[in-house]
Amino acid sequence: MTMPVCEPASPVPYVCRAMTTPEPKPRSLTPAEIPFTSPHMFNRCITDTGKILPRKYTGLTSKHQRAVTKTLKRARAMLLAQ
């Protein structure tokens, strides 16, 4: 069984796709970057009764958990999240 040979269709040298750099993927917001004016984005971090879930359930780092707590408390104070 012989392996097929890759020959370029144009005079441009053959470039392997793995060698090219991929386009940068859009980065999602970290919990520290989510604005307190949109508390609906924190539905993963609070219970139905409005309590803030601990790290072992959210899976956040301690730095992000502190940012989430601060943001949710700020939103509660402004009556945005209830």
C-alpha positions in Angstrom: 0.0 0.0 0.0 1.5 3.3 -1.0 0.9 6.6 0.7 -0.5 9.5 -1.5 1.9 12.3 -2.1 0.7 15.8 -1.4 1.6 18.0 -4.4 0.7 21.7 -4.5 -1.8 22.8 -7.1 -0.1 26.1 -7.5 3.6 27.2 -7.6 3.2 28.3 -3.9 5.1 25.8 -1.6 2.9 23.4 0.3 2.2 24.6 3.9 1.0 22.2 6.5 -2.2 23.5 8.3 -0.7 22.5 11.7 2.2 24.9 11.1 0.0 28.0 10.6 -1.1 30.0 13.6 -4.8 29.7 14.4 -7.0 32.8 14.7 -7.4 33.9 18.3 -10.6 32.7 19.9 -12.9 35.3 21.5 -12.3 35.2 25.2 -15.2 34.9 27.6 -15.6 37.2 30.6 -14.1 36.0 33.9 -16.4 36.5 36.9 -14.2 39.4 38.0 -15.0 41.2 34.7 -18.8 40.8 34.7 -20.4 44.1 35.5 -22.6 44.3 38.6 -25.4 45.9 36.5 -26.1 42.5 34.9 -26.6 40.1 37.9 -28.5 37.6 35.6 -25.0 36.4 34.4 -24.4 35.1 37.9 -27.2 32.5 37.9 -24.6 29.8 38.2 -23.3 31.2 41.5 -26.6 31.7 43.4 -29.4 29.5 44.7 -33.1 29.9 44.0 -33.4 31.7 47.3 -30.5 34.1 46.5 -27.7 32.6 48.6 -24.2 32.7 47.2 -22.9 29.2 46.5 -19.5 28.2 47.9 -16.5 27.4 45.8 -16.9 23.7 46.0 -20.1 24.0 44.0 -19.2 26.8 41.6 -15.7 25.5 40.8 -14.3 29.0 40.8 -10.9 30.0 42.0 -10.7 31.8 45.3 -9.9 35.1 43.6 -12.9 34.8 41.3 -15.2 33.7 44.1 -14.3 36.8 46.1 -15.0 38.9 43.0 -18.4 37.2 42.5 -19.3 37.7 46.1 -18.3 41.4 46.0 -20.2 41.9 42.7 -23.4 40.2 43.9 -23.4 42.1 47.2 -22.9 45.3 45.3 -25.9 44.4 43.0 -28.0 43.5 46.0 -27.3 46.9 47.6 -28.5 48.6 44.4 -31.5 46.3 44.4 -30.6 44.8 41.0 -30.4 41.2 42.3 -32.9 39.9 44.7 
